[in-house]
């Protein structure tokens, strides 16, 4: 990677009580990585729309999965 990350560098904290690492960007976007494999995304004062959820089975290459979500800053549902 060249230069600084476009969205800034996250502040990383650990919550032992609830078992997660939290990555929080300057925009207010936060990613929670739980010890049991769950993942949570949040952004305060926003609404979210899930655009796609995909799971690809393994074949000649490794399988993968992803979720694409979009946050709207003003709290109204993204279109």
SEVEX-25571 format. One line per 3 residues: number of its first residue (from 1); their letters; for each residue x, y, z of C-alpha. Coordinates in nm, 3 decimals. Example, Ala and Ser with C-alpha at 12.3 -4.5 7.8 and 13.67 -1.06 7.14 Angstrom:
2
1	AS	1.230,-0.450,0.780 | 1.367,-0.106,0.714
This chain:
79
1	XXX	0.000,0.000,0.000 | 0.127,0.347,-0.080 | 0.047,0.661,0.118
4	XXX	-0.196,0.690,0.405 | -0.521,0.493,0.418 | -0.800,0.694,0.256
7	XXX	-1.035,0.640,0.552 | -0.773,0.695,0.822 | -0.626,0.447,1.064
10	XXX	-0.853,0.274,1.313 | -0.819,0.303,1.689 | -0.798,-0.055,1.820
13	XXX	-0.924,-0.158,2.163 | -0.992,-0.490,2.336 | -1.297,-0.579,2.548
16	XXX	-1.214,-0.889,2.753 | -1.553,-0.896,2.928 | -1.749,-0.940,2.603
19	XXX	-1.466,-1.107,2.408 | -1.403,-0.878,2.112 | -1.151,-0.649,1.947
22	XXX	-1.294,-0.316,1.828 | -1.158,-0.117,1.534 | -1.296,0.237,1.518
25	XXX	-1.228,0.479,1.234 | -1.243,0.862,1.253 | -1.573,0.860,1.059
28	XXX	-1.743,0.669,1.343 | -1.746,0.336,1.161 | -1.665,0.051,1.400
31	XXX	-1.586,-0.314,1.338 | -1.618,-0.566,1.622 | -1.436,-0.899,1.582
34	XXX	-1.569,-1.145,1.841 | -1.365,-1.435,1.972 | -1.640,-1.680,1.867
37	XXX	-1.613,-1.573,1.498 | -1.899,-1.322,1.483 | -1.845,-0.982,1.321
40	XXX	-2.045,-0.663,1.384 | -2.031,-0.332,1.196 | -2.182,-0.014,1.334
43	XXX	-2.191,0.354,1.262 | -2.361,0.592,1.502 | -2.634,0.827,1.373
46	XXX	-2.673,0.617,1.058 | -2.903,0.372,0.887 | -2.778,0.064,0.707
49	XXX	-2.883,-0.139,0.404 | -2.737,-0.481,0.329 | -2.662,-0.488,-0.042
52	XXX	-2.543,-0.846,-0.080 | -2.454,-1.161,0.110 | -2.255,-1.430,-0.069
55	XXX	-2.093,-1.761,0.016 | -1.875,-1.928,-0.242 | -1.799,-2.295,-0.196
58	XXX	-1.449,-2.425,-0.228 | -1.346,-2.583,-0.553 | -1.014,-2.537,-0.724
61	XXX	-0.968,-2.227,-0.510 | -1.049,-2.159,-0.148 | -1.410,-2.083,-0.062
64	XXX	-1.502,-1.740,0.067 | -1.792,-1.536,0.194 | -1.872,-1.165,0.216
67	XXX	-2.137,-0.916,0.317 | -2.167,-0.573,0.154 | -2.345,-0.304,0.355
70	XXX	-2.392,0.070,0.301 | -2.440,0.326,0.579 | -2.627,0.653,0.527
73	XXX	-2.494,0.936,0.745 | -2.821,1.118,0.804 | -3.004,0.823,0.961
76	XXX	-3.239,0.773,0.665 | -3.245,0.434,0.500 | -3.001,0.413,0.207
79	X	-3.167,0.367,-0.131
